[in-house]
Amino acid sequence: EFRTFAAVPPIDAGVTVIGVSGIDHRGYPVRAHRALRAACLQPGAGESFSLSDTLMLRIEAAAARRPFVMLVRETAAAPDAPAGLKPASGAFSIEFPSEAIARPLRLHGTPGDRVGLFELREGKGWTCVGVPGRGDGHVPIGRPGTYAFFEDTLPPRIGPVRLETTPSPSGFFRATYCAVPVSDDGVGVDPWSASAFINAQRMVCEWDEYRKRLVIPVPVFLPAGPSVLAVEIADRAGNRSAAEYGFMLQ
């Protein structure tokens, strides 16, 4: 791989064509041209661009330390999407100097329902970094990389309930609590969507991010005997899963 650096004139927003010419080690002429979407972002400003001529996106530099040049280009090839993810755009790269920003860039767009923005990470494949349709409507871009939009078509997977004990129960809850593992390979679990019922009575439901599971404390007022736990949870794309489990409360 050979890289060359050269001073360039000021870059205007829009499509910039960069041409390189020279002679290789065999004496043959070499010429190459590449069209790039370039923008000079000022602190607090933004730039809009189209992806595949159909999807309009906007990137804002909400907290930049200085003006900087950002390049956006569509990549020719990228790894296939994992099972359950449907491509909603082609892959594209965003290139900028990381040291120029104090906080992540903000990417705005409306790629569709149940669609998340994924980053291609070495050794991990496509990893969701945000869902444009949620929260304040933007996805943070903290570093240069290769990105793509994928539609999440599968709900989270809810595992079997396990009864575990805590060494320091409170006066309101039993020493026994219910633990339910939840996994999602797409846009990720939405903890705020979770709900749990034991014998048709709503329970406190907590999300354990480290162990990727729902934790449901069991109140002392529930009588011992056969019980039914019902849980429901969604991912950040809105796909919902529900499950019921029977267990014996001692």
Salt bridges, closest charged atoms under 4 A:
GLU1 OE2 - ARG3 NE 2.87
ASP24 OD2 - ARG26 NH2 3.23
GLU60 OE2 - ARG58 NE 3.36
GLU60 OE1 - HIS108 NE2 3.35
GLU74 OE2 - ARG37 NH2 3.46
GLU95 OE2 - ARG73 NE 2.97
GLU99 OE2 - ARG66 NH2 3.59
GLU119 OE1 - ARG121 NE 3.10
GLU119 OE2 - ARG143 NE 2.97
ASP136 OD1 - HIS138 ND1 3.11
GLU164 OE2 - ARG162 NE 3.48
GLU164 OE1 - ARG213 NH1 3.14
ASP185 OD2 - ARG157 NH2 3.19
ASP190 OD2 - ARG134 NH2 3.40
ASP208 OD2 - ARG211 NH1 3.28
ASP208 OD2 - ARG213 NE 3.22
GLU209 OE2 - LYS212 NZ 2.32
GLU232 OE2 - ARG240 NE 2.68
